[in-house]
Amino acid sequence: ALPRLRGLATGTLQELVDEVCADAGVALEAVYEVALAGNATMTQLALGIDPEPIGVAPFIMAASEYPDMPATELGLALHPRARATVLPALGAYVGGDIVAGLLATGMTRDKRLRLFIDVGTNCEIALGSSDRLVCTAAPAGPAFEAAQIKCGMRAADGAIEVVRVTDGALQLGVIGDTTPIGICGSGLVDAVAELVRIGLIDASGRFATDEEATRIAPTLADRLVTRDDQERAFVLHWNGAGRDTDDTVFLSQRDVRELQFAKASIATGWRLLVEELGIDEDDIQQVLLAGSFGSYLHPASAIRIGLVPRLPRTRIVSAGNVAGEGAKMTLLSLQERHAAANMLETVEYVELSDRPEFNDRFVDELAFPALG
């Protein structure tokens, strides 16, 4: 199915190019240079390279760097002599999008010790400074995209994106300021973090019993329900005037477990990199949360569930769409293009599947950090 997959990938690229050129009022034939920054699998599909070896041990790529090529190789109808630069991959699961992100954030040029986390189904992590930089990828799963979450949805109108408990009252931030119909990734992290903070979810991830909830948070205790499938859940929003447990937006016990698995994988990844560099967590001077989801993740919630190191909140910042920024930099500067290529020599890739201790460490990271 490689030809079909390639056609779908390049067709989508052309659609995006058509859209952005139309928005900018630029004729397609006026575009003479392209930069592509994508994950390793999608990049190889777009180039017609079989990506199957990426998915099986020992996770070897057919190619990690690519020569400049005609834009037609990406299926793009632009200037007849338009050229394409494809950013290299550091490893099977750390692709050109992360190279672009590291370029945009200056990770290889900064003397400060910084931690870069691109939060997603495949979470890419980099740690270090201009002296030494190591990177890895952690299989976080789709929880942050709200997939496999009972009331999960993408970040669109009606999605709960902020959850706060203030003076015993539940406060929700909803995209579009409309009636909640589901919960997106940032709302999921917020909800679990707040329930952990007030004690309705314990360190193991278990919901409090009815008796415990009445004692801990009496104003919220009636939101802890047992659904018809006998699964415990916390109701974030009652859709009807009554208390029908089927007509609600809720957080289930299984949802909490999905988030625990995701955050444990990520935390195991960056902790192993901390050990690789021989440093302490407190030595990290800045944590950069990258990607579309990272831009909306609240630092306090990320700290509370143990997703990121327990550092002052001011050290944890949103990096935004740094992959896009890095791609722009390579278009505008040959020096930056060379800097991206040089990362293959300067950034060390750590394969977590080679670490025999990963599974044990993952299990240790499932629990939520103790309060204090």
C-alpha positions in Angstrom: 0.0 0.0 0.0 3.0 2.3 -0.1 2.1 4.1 -3.4 -1.4 4.8 -2.0 -0.1 6.0 1.3 2.4 8.2 -0.5 -0.3 9.6 -2.7 -2.4 10.5 0.4 0.5 12.2 2.1 1.6 14.2 -0.9 -2.0 15.1 -1.8 -2.5 16.5 1.7 0.7 18.5 1.4 -0.5 20.0 -1.9 -3.9 20.9 -0.3 -2.1 22.7 2.5 0.2 24.5 0.1 -2.8 25.6 -2.0 -4.6 26.9 1.1 -1.6 28.9 2.5 -0.7 30.4 -0.9 -4.4 31.4 -1.4 -4.4 33.0 2.0 -1.2 34.9 1.3 -2.2 35.9 -2.2 0.9 34.2 -3.7 0.8 32.3 -7.0 1.9 28.7 -6.7 4.5 29.1 -9.5 6.1 32.0 -7.4 7.2 29.5 -4.7 10.7 28.3 -5.3 11.8 26.7 -2.0 10.2 24.4 0.5 11.1 23.0 3.9 9.6 19.9 5.3 9.7 19.1 9.0 7.8 16.0 9.9 8.0 12.9 12.0 10.1 10.1 10.6 7.3 7.8 9.4 5.3 10.5 7.6 8.4 11.9 6.0 9.4 8.5 4.6 5.9 7.9 3.3 5.9 11.3 1.5 9.2 10.3 -0.1 8.0 6.8 -1.1 10.4 5.1 1.4 9.0 1.9 3.1 8.8 2.9 6.8 8.2 -0.6 8.1 11.6 -1.0 9.7 10.8 1.9 12.0 8.1 -0.1 13.6 10.0 -3.3 14.5 13.1 -3.9 16.6 15.9 -2.7 16.4 14.0 0.3 14.9 16.5 1.1 12.2 15.6 3.8 9.6 16.3 3.4 5.9 17.6 7.0 5.9 17.9 9.7 8.5 19.0 12.5 6.3 18.0 13.4 2.8 19.7 15.5 0.0 17.9 18.6 -1.3 15.5 17.6 -4.0 13.0 18.9 -6.5 9.7 19.8 -4.8 8.0 17.5 -7.3 9.5 14.6 -5.2 6.9 15.7 -2.6 4.2 15.9 -5.2 4.1 19.7 -5.0 3.1 21.7 -8.1 5.0 25.0 -7.5 7.7 26.7 -9.6 9.0 24.2 -12.1 12.5 24.3 -10.5 11.4 24.7 -6.9 13.7 22.8 -4.4 12.8 21.1 -1.2 14.8 20.7 2.0 13.8 17.8 4.2 15.0 18.1 7.8 16.8 15.1 9.1 15.7 12.7 11.8 17.6 12.0 15.0 16.1 8.6 15.4 13.2 6.4 14.4 10.8 8.3 16.7 12.5 11.7 16.8 12.0 13.2 13.4 12.6 16.4 11.5 9.8 18.2 13.3 11.8 17.8 16.6 15.0 18.9 14.8 13.1 22.0 13.7 11.9 22.5 17.3 15.3 22.2 18.8 16.6 24.6 16.2 13.9 27.2 17.0 14.4 26.9 20.7 18.1 27.2 20.5 18.7 24.0 22.6 22.1 23.3 21.0 23.3 26.9 21.5 22.1 27.7 25.0 24.4 27.3 28.1 21.3 26.8 30.3 20.3 23.2 31.1 16.8 22.8 29.5 14.2 20.1 29.1 12.2 20.0 25.9 9.0 17.9 25.8 6.8 17.6 22.8 3.6 16.1 24.3 1.6 13.8 22.1 0.9 10.2 21.3 4.6 9.8 20.6 6.3 12.1 23.1 9.7 13.4 22.0 12.0 14.6 24.8 15.4 16.4 24.7 17.5 17.4 27.7 20.8 19.3 27.9 22.6 22.4 26.8 25.2 23.5 24.2 27.7 21.3 26.0 25.7 18.1 25.6 22.2 17.3 24.4 20.5 13.9 24.5 17.0 13.0 23.2 14.6 10.1 23.2 10.9 9.3 22.5 8.4 7.8 24.9 5.2 6.0 23.8 2.6 8.1 25.6 -0.5 6.8 23.8 -3.5 8.9 22.6 -4.8 10.2 26.0 -3.5 13.7 25.5 -5.5 13.9 22.2 -8.5 12.7 24.3 -8.7 9.5 22.3 -9.9 6.4 24.3 -11.3 8.9 26.9 -15.0 8.2 27.5 -16.1 11.8 26.9 -13.0 12.8 25.0 -13.0 15.1 22.0 -10.7 17.3 20.1 -10.1 20.9 21.1 -13.2 22.4 19.5 -16.3 24.3 20.6 -17.9 22.6 23.6 -14.7 21.0 24.8 -13.9 21.5 28.5 -10.3 22.8 28.5 -9.9 24.2 32.0 -11.0 22.6 35.3 -10.6 24.3 38.7 -11.9 23.7 42.2 -12.1 27.0 44.2 -13.7 27.2 47.6 -15.4 23.8 47.1 -16.9 24.9 43.8 -16.2 23.4 40.4 -15.3 25.9 37.7 -15.1 24.9 34.0 -13.5 26.7 31.0 -15.2 25.6 27.8 -13.9 26.4 24.3 -16.4 28.7 22.6 -18.1 29.6 25.9 -20.8 27.2 25.2 -22.4 24.2 26.9 -19.9 21.4 27.5 -20.2 18.3 25.3 -16.9 16.7 26.1 -13.4 17.1 27.4 -10.1 17.7 25.5 -6.5 16.9 26.5 -5.8 20.0 28.6 -9.1 19.6 30.4 -8.3 16.0 31.2 -5.0 16.9 32.8 -6.6 19.7 34.7 -9.5 17.6 36.0 -7.2 14.8 37.3 -4.7 17.3 38.8 -7.5 19.1 40.7 -9.0 15.9 42.0 -5.6 14.7 43.1 -5.0 18.1 44.8 -8.2 18.0 46.8 -8.0 14.3 47.6 -10.8 12.8 45.5 -8.2 10.8 43.6 -5.5 9.2 45.7 -1.8 8.6 44.8 -2.6 5.3 43.2 -5.2 6.9 40.9 -8.3 5.5 42.6 -11.4 7.6 43.2 -12.4 8.1 46.8 -15.3 6.1 48.2 -18.6 7.9 48.8 -17.8 8.1 52.6 -14.3 9.5 51.9 -15.7 12.0 49.4 -18.3 13.3 51.8 -15.6 13.9 54.4 -13.0 15.3 52.0 -15.1 17.5 49.7 -18.8 17.5 50.8 -19.8 20.1 48.1 -18.5 17.8 45.3 -19.3 14.4 46.8 -22.5 14.0 44.8 -20.5 14.2 41.6 -18.8 10.9 42.3 -21.1 8.3 40.9 -21.2 4.7 39.9 -22.4 4.4 36.3 -24.6 1.6 34.9 -21.5 -0.3 33.8 -20.4 -0.3 37.5 -17.5 2.0 36.7 -16.8 4.9 39.1 -16.8 8.4 37.6 -16.7 12.1 38.5 -19.3 14.2 36.8 -17.9 17.4 35.3 -21.2 18.6 33.8 -24.8 17.5 34.2 -26.5 18.0 30.8 -30.1 17.7 32.1 -31.9 19.3 35.0 -31.9 16.0 36.8 -29.1 13.7 37.9 -29.1 11.1 35.1 -25.6 9.6 35.1 -25.9 8.7 31.4 -26.6 12.3 30.4 -23.3 13.9 31.6 -19.8 14.9 30.7 -17.7 12.8 33.1 -14.2 11.6 34.0 -14.1 7.8 34.5 -11.8 5.6 36.5 -10.5 4.2 33.2 -9.8 7.7 31.9 -7.6 8.4 35.0 -5.7 5.2 34.2 -5.2 6.2 30.6 -3.7 9.5 31.8 -1.5 7.7 34.3 0.0 5.4 31.6 0.7 8.4 29.4 2.3 10.6 32.1 4.3 7.6 33.5 5.8 6.9 30.1 6.9 10.6 29.6 8.2 10.9 33.2 10.2 7.7 32.8 11.7 9.1 29.6 12.9 12.4 31.0 14.1 10.8 34.3 16.3 8.4 32.3 17.7 11.3 30.4 18.4 13.1 33.7 20.4 10.0 34.8 22.1 9.8 31.4 23.5 13.3 31.9 24.3 12.6 35.6 22.4 15.7 36.9 19.7 16.4 39.4 16.2 17.5 38.5 16.7 20.7 40.3 19.5 21.6 37.9 17.0 22.0 35.1 16.6 25.7 34.5 13.7 25.6 32.0 11.1 23.1 30.8 9.7 23.8 27.3 6.3 22.3 26.5 6.1 22.1 22.7 3.5 21.1 20.2 -0.1 22.1 19.8 -1.1 20.3 23.0 1.9 21.6 25.0 0.8 25.2 24.3 -2.4 24.7 26.3 -1.1 22.5 29.1 -1.2 24.3 32.5 2.2 24.1 34.3 0.6 23.7 37.7 -1.4 20.7 36.5 1.6 19.1 34.7 3.6 19.4 38.0 0.7 18.0 40.1 0.4 14.8 38.1 4.1 14.3 37.8 4.3 14.9 34.0 7.2 17.3 34.4 9.8 17.9 37.1 8.7 19.5 40.3 10.2 22.9 39.6 9.0 26.5 40.2 6.2 27.2 37.7 8.1 30.1 36.2 10.6 27.6 34.8 7.9 25.8 32.8 6.9 27.6 29.7 4.9 27.0 26.5 7.1 26.8 23.4 4.3 26.8 20.9 4.6 25.5 17.3 8.4 25.4 17.3 8.5 22.9 14.5 6.9 25.4 12.2 9.3 28.1 13.4 12.3 25.9 12.8 11.1 25.1 9.3 10.8 28.8 8.6 14.4 29.4 9.9 15.8 26.8 7.5 14.0 28.5 4.6 15.4 31.9 5.5 19.0 31.0 6.4 21.5 28.5 5.0 23.4 28.8 8.3 20.3 27.5 10.1 19.9 24.8 7.6 23.5 23.6 8.2 22.8 23.9 12.0 19.9 21.5 11.6 22.0 19.0 9.6 24.8 19.2 12.3 22.4 17.9 14.9 22.9 14.4 13.6 26.5 14.7 14.9 25.9 16.7 18.1 22.6 15.4 19.5 22.7 11.9 21.1 19.7 9.6 20.6 18.8 7.3 23.5 16.6 4.3 22.6 14.4 3.5 25.6 13.5 0.0 24.3 17.2 -0.9 25.0 16.9 -0.1 28.7 16.1 -3.2 30.7 15.0 -1.0 33.7 12.3 0.9 31.6 9.4 -1.3 32.6 10.1 -1.2 36.3 10.7 2.6 36.2 7.4 3.0 34.3 5.5 1.2 37.0 7.1 3.4 39.6 6.0 6.5 37.8 2.3 5.5 37.6 1.5 6.9 41.0 0.7 10.6 41.4 3.3 12.6 43.4 2.6 13.1 47.1 1.3 16.5 48.2 3.6 18.9 49.8 
